[in-house]
Amino acid sequence: RGFLADAISINDRLVRLVNNMLNVSRIEEGRMVYQLETENLSRVVRAVYSQFVPEAERKGLKYLIEIPGEIRDKVYLDPDRVQEVMANFISNAIKYTDKGSIVVRIKQPRLDIVRFEVEDTGPGISEVEQKKLFKKFYRVETNVGKTTGTGLGLYISKLLIDRFNGKIGVDSSLGHGSVFWFEVDVVK
């Protein structure tokens, strides 16, 4: 079972890498097809959250979801594309967090905006590296030897959130974990 789980995990990673390469090309050339629709962001968050439960459990991490009961979260975007962004944030949080917790949440900073966040207790990211994070092929050089992947996930995430007229960012400091987030407009 352990070997099968590892094989599935490696296969999933390879599929993500190939899809990332294809998506960068499509987005940059304006060939990406978007299926824009009105959707409750909380539904999308719950679906993506559940995909990562086994991975978080395997690492022994406390994995939580926080969605307020009374939140206006109806948005107009491509649910599949926003799932990619969420999955990227959660996957990175699990990859770089060795102990502690990961919290996936939705907040409402203003009535016209909904905010998605992934907070981790990982090693944190320096201010210098934060400025480069969303650039093409950039990977954080960590002191824990986990510089993996193509450096396209956050770049693609930024392109997609920009496409949905949103904002994307990170709040972090070395030794204190990170909060990756994006904000999009609520449909009136």
C-alpha positions as a Markdown table, in Angstrom:
| # | Residue | x | y | z |
|---|---|---|---|---|
| 1 | Arg | 0.0 | 0.0 | 0.0 |
| 2 | Gly | 2.8 | 2.4 | 0.8 |
| 3 | Phe | 4.5 | 1.8 | -2.5 |
| 4 | Leu | 1.2 | 2.3 | -4.4 |
| 5 | Ala | 0.5 | 5.5 | -2.5 |
| 6 | Asp | 3.9 | 6.8 | -3.4 |
| 7 | Ala | 3.4 | 5.8 | -7.1 |
| 8 | Ile | 0.1 | 7.5 | -7.2 |
| 9 | Ser | 1.5 | 10.6 | -5.6 |
| 10 | Ile | 4.4 | 10.7 | -8.0 |
| 11 | Asn | 2.1 | 10.2 | -10.9 |
| 12 | Asp | -0.2 | 13.0 | -9.7 |
| 13 | Arg | 2.8 | 15.3 | -9.4 |
| 14 | Leu | 4.0 | 14.5 | -13.0 |
| 15 | Val | 0.5 | 15.2 | -14.3 |
| 16 | Arg | 0.4 | 18.6 | -12.5 |
| 17 | Leu | 3.8 | 19.5 | -13.9 |
| 18 | Val | 2.8 | 18.7 | -17.5 |
| 19 | Asn | -0.5 | 20.5 | -17.1 |
| 20 | Asn | 1.4 | 23.5 | -15.7 |
| 21 | Met | 3.6 | 23.7 | -18.7 |
| 22 | Leu | 0.6 | 23.4 | -21.1 |
| 23 | Asn | -1.4 | 26.0 | -19.1 |
| 24 | Val | 1.4 | 28.6 | -19.1 |
| 25 | Ser | 1.5 | 28.3 | -22.9 |
| 26 | Arg | -2.2 | 28.6 | -23.3 |
| 27 | Ile | -2.6 | 31.5 | -20.9 |
| 28 | Glu | 0.3 | 33.5 | -22.3 |
| 29 | Glu | -0.9 | 33.0 | -25.9 |
| 30 | Gly | -4.5 | 33.8 | -25.0 |
| 31 | Arg | -5.7 | 30.3 | -26.0 |
| 32 | Met | -6.9 | 29.3 | -22.5 |
| 33 | Val | -10.7 | 28.5 | -22.6 |
| 34 | Tyr | -12.5 | 29.7 | -19.5 |
| 35 | Gln | -15.9 | 28.4 | -18.5 |
| 36 | Leu | -17.1 | 31.4 | -16.5 |
| 37 | Glu | -20.0 | 30.9 | -14.2 |
| 38 | Thr | -21.5 | 32.1 | -11.0 |
| 39 | Glu | -20.5 | 29.9 | -8.2 |
| 40 | Asn | -20.3 | 29.9 | -4.4 |
| 41 | Leu | -16.6 | 30.0 | -3.5 |
| 42 | Ser | -17.2 | 27.9 | -0.3 |
| 43 | Arg | -18.4 | 25.0 | -2.5 |
| 44 | Val | -15.2 | 25.0 | -4.5 |
| 45 | Val | -13.0 | 25.4 | -1.3 |
| 46 | Arg | -14.7 | 22.4 | 0.3 |
| 47 | Ala | -14.1 | 20.2 | -2.8 |
| 48 | Val | -10.4 | 21.2 | -3.0 |
| 49 | Tyr | -9.8 | 20.9 | 0.7 |
| 50 | Ser | -11.1 | 17.3 | 0.8 |
| 51 | Gln | -8.6 | 16.3 | -1.9 |
| 52 | Phe | -5.7 | 17.0 | 0.4 |
| 53 | Val | -6.9 | 15.4 | 3.6 |
| 54 | Pro | -5.0 | 12.1 | 3.0 |
| 55 | Glu | -1.7 | 13.9 | 2.2 |
| 56 | Ala | -2.0 | 16.1 | 5.3 |
| 57 | Glu | -2.8 | 13.1 | 7.5 |
| 58 | Arg | 0.2 | 11.2 | 6.1 |
| 59 | Lys | 2.5 | 14.0 | 7.2 |
| 60 | Gly | 0.8 | 14.2 | 10.6 |
| 61 | Leu | -0.3 | 17.8 | 10.1 |
| 62 | Lys | -3.3 | 19.4 | 11.7 |
| 63 | Tyr | -5.5 | 20.3 | 8.7 |
| 64 | Leu | -8.4 | 22.6 | 9.2 |
| 65 | Ile | -11.0 | 24.4 | 7.2 |
| 66 | Glu | -12.7 | 27.7 | 8.3 |
| 67 | Ile | -15.8 | 28.9 | 6.4 |
| 68 | Pro | -18.1 | 31.4 | 8.3 |
| 69 | Gly | -21.7 | 30.4 | 8.2 |
| 70 | Glu | -22.9 | 33.8 | 7.1 |
| 71 | Ile | -20.6 | 34.8 | 4.1 |
| 72 | Arg | -21.4 | 36.3 | 0.8 |
| 73 | Asp | -19.2 | 34.2 | -1.5 |
| 74 | Lys | -21.1 | 34.1 | -4.8 |
| 75 | Val | -18.4 | 34.9 | -7.5 |
| 76 | Tyr | -18.1 | 34.9 | -11.3 |
| 77 | Leu | -15.1 | 32.9 | -12.5 |
| 78 | Asp | -14.1 | 29.6 | -13.9 |
| 79 | Pro | -14.4 | 27.1 | -11.0 |
| 80 | Asp | -11.9 | 24.6 | -12.5 |
| 81 | Arg | -9.3 | 27.3 | -12.8 |
| 82 | Val | -9.8 | 28.7 | -9.3 |
| 83 | Gln | -9.5 | 25.1 | -8.1 |
| 84 | Glu | -6.0 | 25.0 | -9.6 |
| 85 | Val | -5.0 | 28.1 | -7.7 |
| 86 | Met | -6.4 | 26.7 | -4.4 |
| 87 | Ala | -4.8 | 23.3 | -5.0 |
| 88 | Asn | -1.5 | 24.9 | -5.7 |
| 89 | Phe | -1.6 | 26.9 | -2.4 |
| 90 | Ile | -2.6 | 23.9 | -0.4 |
| 91 | Ser | -0.1 | 21.5 | -2.1 |
| 92 | Asn | 2.7 | 24.0 | -1.4 |
| 93 | Ala | 1.7 | 24.4 | 2.2 |
| 94 | Ile | 1.7 | 20.7 | 2.8 |
| 95 | Lys | 5.0 | 20.2 | 0.9 |
| 96 | Tyr | 6.8 | 22.9 | 3.0 |
| 97 | Thr | 5.3 | 22.3 | 6.4 |
| 98 | Asp | 6.9 | 19.5 | 8.4 |
| 99 | Lys | 5.0 | 20.0 | 11.6 |
| 100 | Gly | 2.1 | 22.1 | 12.9 |
| 101 | Ser | -0.9 | 23.0 | 11.0 |
| 102 | Ile | -2.5 | 24.2 | 7.7 |
| 103 | Val | -5.7 | 26.2 | 7.8 |
| 104 | Val | -7.8 | 26.7 | 4.7 |
| 105 | Arg | -10.2 | 29.6 | 5.0 |
| 106 | Ile | -12.6 | 32.1 | 3.4 |
| 107 | Lys | -13.0 | 35.5 | 4.9 |
| 108 | Gln | -14.9 | 38.6 | 3.9 |
| 109 | Pro | -12.7 | 41.7 | 4.4 |
| 110 | Arg | -15.4 | 43.8 | 2.7 |
| 111 | Leu | -19.0 | 43.1 | 1.6 |
| 112 | Asp | -17.9 | 43.3 | -2.1 |
| 113 | Ile | -14.9 | 41.0 | -1.8 |
| 114 | Val | -14.3 | 37.4 | -0.7 |
| 115 | Arg | -10.8 | 36.2 | 0.3 |
| 116 | Phe | -9.4 | 32.7 | 0.2 |
| 117 | Glu | -6.4 | 31.9 | 2.4 |
| 118 | Val | -4.1 | 29.0 | 3.1 |
| 119 | Glu | -2.1 | 29.6 | 6.3 |
| 120 | Asp | 0.8 | 27.2 | 7.3 |
| 121 | Thr | 3.3 | 26.8 | 10.1 |
| 122 | Gly | 6.2 | 26.1 | 7.6 |
| 123 | Pro | 9.6 | 27.8 | 7.5 |
| 124 | Gly | 8.3 | 31.1 | 6.2 |
| 125 | Ile | 9.6 | 33.2 | 3.2 |
| 126 | Ser | 12.0 | 36.1 | 3.3 |
| 127 | Glu | 10.8 | 39.6 | 2.1 |
| 128 | Val | 13.4 | 39.4 | -0.8 |
| 129 | Glu | 12.0 | 36.0 | -2.0 |
| 130 | Gln | 8.4 | 37.2 | -1.6 |
| 131 | Lys | 9.0 | 39.8 | -4.2 |
| 132 | Lys | 10.0 | 37.1 | -6.7 |
| 133 | Leu | 7.5 | 34.4 | -5.8 |
| 134 | Phe | 4.9 | 34.9 | -8.5 |
| 135 | Lys | 7.5 | 35.2 | -11.3 |
| 136 | Lys | 7.8 | 32.5 | -14.0 |
| 137 | Phe | 10.2 | 29.6 | -13.1 |
| 138 | Tyr | 11.0 | 31.1 | -9.7 |
| 139 | Arg | 11.4 | 28.7 | -6.8 |
| 140 | Val | 12.2 | 29.6 | -3.2 |
| 141 | Glu | 15.6 | 28.4 | -2.0 |
| 142 | Thr | 14.8 | 27.0 | 1.4 |
| 143 | Asn | 17.2 | 25.7 | 4.0 |
| 144 | Val | 15.3 | 22.4 | 4.2 |
| 145 | Gly | 16.2 | 21.1 | 0.7 |
| 146 | Lys | 12.7 | 21.2 | -0.7 |
| 147 | Thr | 13.3 | 23.3 | -3.8 |
| 148 | Thr | 11.2 | 21.1 | -6.2 |
| 149 | Gly | 8.9 | 21.6 | -9.1 |
| 150 | Thr | 9.1 | 23.9 | -12.1 |
| 151 | Gly | 8.4 | 27.3 | -10.5 |
| 152 | Leu | 5.2 | 27.7 | -12.5 |
| 153 | Gly | 2.5 | 27.0 | -10.0 |
| 154 | Leu | 2.4 | 30.5 | -8.4 |
| 155 | Tyr | 3.0 | 32.2 | -11.7 |
| 156 | Ile | 0.0 | 30.4 | -13.2 |
| 157 | Ser | -2.0 | 31.2 | -10.1 |
| 158 | Lys | -1.2 | 34.9 | -10.5 |
| 159 | Leu | -2.2 | 34.9 | -14.2 |
| 160 | Leu | -5.5 | 33.2 | -13.4 |
| 161 | Ile | -6.4 | 35.5 | -10.5 |
| 162 | Asp | -5.5 | 38.5 | -12.7 |
| 163 | Arg | -7.8 | 37.1 | -15.4 |
| 164 | Phe | -10.6 | 37.1 | -12.8 |
| 165 | Asn | -9.8 | 40.7 | -11.9 |
| 166 | Gly | -8.6 | 39.7 | -8.4 |
| 167 | Lys | -5.6 | 40.2 | -6.2 |
| 168 | Ile | -3.1 | 37.6 | -5.1 |
| 169 | Gly | -0.3 | 37.7 | -2.5 |
| 170 | Val | 1.5 | 36.3 | 0.4 |
| 171 | Asp | 2.2 | 37.4 | 4.0 |
| 172 | Ser | 5.2 | 35.7 | 5.5 |
| 173 | Ser | 8.3 | 36.0 | 7.6 |
| 174 | Leu | 11.1 | 33.6 | 8.2 |
| 175 | Gly | 10.4 | 31.1 | 11.0 |
| 176 | His | 6.7 | 32.1 | 11.3 |
| 177 | Gly | 5.0 | 30.4 | 8.4 |
| 178 | Ser | 3.1 | 31.9 | 5.5 |
| 179 | Val | -0.4 | 32.9 | 4.4 |
| 180 | Phe | -1.0 | 32.7 | 0.7 |
| 181 | Trp | -4.2 | 34.5 | -0.4 |
| 182 | Phe | -6.3 | 35.8 | -3.2 |
| 183 | Glu | -9.3 | 38.1 | -3.3 |
| 184 | Val | -12.1 | 38.3 | -5.9 |
| 185 | Asp | -15.2 | 40.4 | -6.3 |
| 186 | Val | -18.5 | 39.1 | -5.0 |
| 187 | Val | -21.4 | 39.1 | -7.4 |
| 188 | Lys | -24.1 | 41.5 | -6.4 |
